[in-house]
Amino acid sequence: MRRFESHRLRQTVLRMAYAGSSVHIACAFSLIEILAVLYRSHMHLGDATPRAPGRDYLVLSKGHGVMAQYACMRELGWLNDWHIDNYFHDGTLLKGLSDAHVPGLEVTSGSLGHGLSVGVGLALAAKRQGTGQRCFAIVGDGEMNEGSIWEALLFAAHFQLSNLVVIVDANKFQALGRTQEVMRLDSIVHKLTAFGLEAYEVDGHDESAIDETLSHIAASTSNAPRALVAHTVKGKGVSFMENDNRWHYSRLTASAYHGALRELKTIRRAGGVSLLMTKPCHQGAYAPRSPNLSMDV
Amino acid sequence: MRNAFAKALIHAAQADERVVLLTGDHGYSLLDEFRQVCPHQYINAGVAEQNMVGVAAGLAKAGLRPVVYGLSAFVPMRVLEQIKLDVCNERLPVVFIGDGAGVVYSTLGASHQCTEDVAALRALPHMAILSPADTWEMTACMELAFVAQGPVYVRMGKSDLGTVHSRRPDVAWGEPILLRNGHGPLAWIATGSMVPTTLRVALHWPGSAVWSAPCLKPLHPGPIVSIGRRYGAIITLEEHSIHGGLGSAVAEIATSHAPTWVCRIGIPDRFSRGCGSYQYLLAEHELDDEAITRKVRGFVDDLPGNVMQKPSLMAMQQVA
């Protein structure tokens, strides 16, 4: 069985969300392929225990997507079905936002704009100690409203944290609307480049493109911190959730749960390719960039 | 006192290469020697305090011993949520230095004055708070801070108001230090910059006992309870709001364990009005010797007569 298959990760998220009557399903769905590729091929996991010495760090600064990370932790055997099916039950460990007390999660986030700075500190410590560890910090495009994100980016570039990879889950939505309408961001990759990062962009649901770009990033010898803007679809994978921001907040009814599950199982039978009509990714003039077309100028 | 801080910091950094100093572009001249002696352990994080605290948390998670230096108006006030979530939540060993606490930046106004830091931090789980009164206490507090298992805030005034100890005292977590013994009826507990003032003012009441409280959190109930039982009334003094600081901490313990009269002297619930010297501003907030004497006199006058006339039985036993 191939690990970290996206349809299975999404099914795990659905199971959790249904068991716990949890919100933030769409925030997790935009992240699935990014996490799958990171865990499968790019994170150095040491002895594969959650707190392995020398591990690469995966910092989920957009803590709202934490169910996607739980789903990956289940694949790793760090969580089991009991955790999934008892999500949010009284006295359990797993919360609705990333919490560093959970082995496998590196930061406590959900108050936005925190995790990236902690990730910058982890990357700085690794540089100072010469451990070779890398830090992958995932921020949301909505999270980039926070001033501390830009403080962290300035710092990372100034201190040449080339072992830091900032991944933007650009799903084009934030809590109350489209990111472009709430607080216009325009080109994230241009802004990151202007801040001194070696920035790339990619279709955040195309695993081979993500994989290829991360490999390119790893091979680069520049001193700049790296950034990968992953253009994603909020709610990706379930037709009625895609680009429908109500799924930032909505809880699953029985019929929505079974309907969503049925769709994901259909995808599985089709060999990972969605047969369902999906809404357009976003309106902007975005063209996926091949890895060798770096925005580095 | 700031020199004692700078020396202690250099000493700690030379003894332990995990010590890293982060400053938010503050510390002109104060940190120059550190920079020269330990250049690789010095990080100017720029005028970006929120990120600085998050970075410190990351460094601490990776096993380093970060010290975050700032003016108390910014560290901890501007970064309170980062301290709560990134540092306290995981009980990370980060030392925060809040310089210029109180109203010592008397000409700079509300942005640089800070009379709420202790109140804010007392409510954060795992956070310890130290508030040294002189160079001796500062040196001892810095040593305590570096052996702590979790986050510590060291509150530092900017003005040197003289020493209250003649040699290095034993500073222990949660314990006030007795500076002047007396059989009562008044017990005075002061912290930081108000300790020298208290030693002077308390002379107006013969028999006064005076403590310095360099450790504001934890503040163990035991010593406060025994003071409350032995003396007729407790006067607390701090260059901090009367809400949430030393006075509140003492009153909380007293009401729970040993009900007694507590007079809280500190900054009233307002911002500074005027501009002027440090002494001027202390007087504006009625923290000069004269105003404190007047306040305590009023407090004492309002006490039931038996409190002042009769030292408690236990106090008499102590004296005997």
Interface residues (C-beta under 8 A of the other chain):
Chain A: A100 H101 E106 V107 T108 S111 G113 H114 G115 L116 S117 V118 G119 V120 G121 L122 A123 L124 A125 A126 R128 Q129 G147 S148 E151 A152 L154 F155 H158 F159
Chain B: V20 I43 A45 G46 A48 Q50 N51 M52 V53 G54 V55 A56 A57 G58 L59 A60 K61 A62 G63 L64 E81 Q82 L85 D86 N89 E90
